[in-house]
Amino acid sequence: MTSSHDSRVCELPFLFITTMPAWAGMIIRSAFFVIVGVGLDRKTLAVPFILVLLIGSISFLQEREDLQGSGSLSSSTLTEVSPGVDWYSGLEKVDDYPLYVMAYEGDYGFTEYLRTGELDASFTDGSHPSCTCFAACGGEPVFGRNFDFPRNPALLLFTDPPDGFASVSMVDLGYFGYGVGDLPDPEEGIESLRDSPYLPFDGMNERGLVVSMAAVPGADAPVDPGKVTLGEIQVIRLLLDRAGSVDEALGLLGQFNVRMTEPPIHYLIADRSGSSAIVEFVDGEMVVLRDDEPWQVITNFIVVGSRAPGDVPCSRYRCAYDGLSEAGGLVSMDEAMFLLAGSSQSSTIWSTVYNMETGEICIAMGRDFDHLLRFQAPTSYGG
């Protein structure tokens, strides 16, 4: 794997809110239908309709200004380097759930980790997440993911290591000891996030490769004494940093042992070309299920040996699979988010849609599908 860094700079994310306040939109729509319903002519229609538009626009701009003041629309803090910290380029709260954004500058020692498999870091134990992931590659390829877990703050992490691909990933900050009543302090608590690149639960790199995981009842991975052993979540970092395609990702997975802790997991991997694969560990073997349709889905059961996509023990799988089947795998980012809404649960922390072609990312926090956050990931096209 090669990566060109001579002209690429880690692009800091930008965020924009896609809709005006719901009440303003309701007033505009209601006014329009009332005016049309009573049959008023164009001249009579024009004045009140323009007034309503102005009221809605002023409200929208005011809300936008308020959000900018709270940091939700501004990435300026991300360009400020904290004194004495050479790896951190700012932590910004962009959503009240909360969601934070951080850019991690420079090397986080992953090459050394791949050499030894030893990580000098500790993470707080978590319970079993129950998630939904799908790749939809019937058109412009998109990837959808619900992360269902007890409520914790989340981090959208941008990384650009000197020896790998730039990427963006989602991190559950509960594993770093934070909770909704104990949030990270941008001025004081950043050192605790130094190891955040080692705990991505889903992400996309600059080549358009997306990797995600979901918990399963069991996983029996092969063990080769001659190979370095990596943690199951650190495998996601391996693929984001070093793989530019599904084929490269599968090749990398074959070079390492994978240590499964609790809960055991399986993976869904997809790339910009429209290729995807499910990776599971069954009976001491790594089993790969390549796509035979332009979409694939995983939730929280082992697909190998199951009756999927027919009789499956998960309604969330059925919801996502049937929606993708009906669309032939051709869905927009908004349609992908709609499928995630349909398969979400009360425990859904984040819903993320990745556009593998354009690098766009759309996130809904805590099932707030009326308030979508959009970011742009670094992208590159190479051989």
Secondary structure, 3 states (H helix, E strand, C coil): CCCCCCCCCCCCCCCEECCCCHHHHHHHHHHHHHHHHCCCCHHHHHHHHHHHHHHHHHHHHHHHHHHHHHCCCCCHHHHCCCCCCCCEEEEEEEECCCEEEEEEECCCCHHHHHHHCCCCCCCCCCCCCCCEEEEECCCCCEEEEEEECCCCCEEEEEEECCCCCCEEEEEEHHHHCCECCECCCCCCCHHHHCCHHHCCCEEEECCCCEEEEEECCCCCCCCCCCCCEEECCHHHHHHHHHCCCHHHHHHHHCCCEEECCCCCEEEEEECCCCCEEEEEEECCEEEEEECCCCEEEECCCCCCCCCCCCCCCCHHHHHHHHHHHHHCCCCCHHHHHHHHHHCCCCCEEEEEEEECCCCEEEEEECCCCCCCEEEECCCCCCC
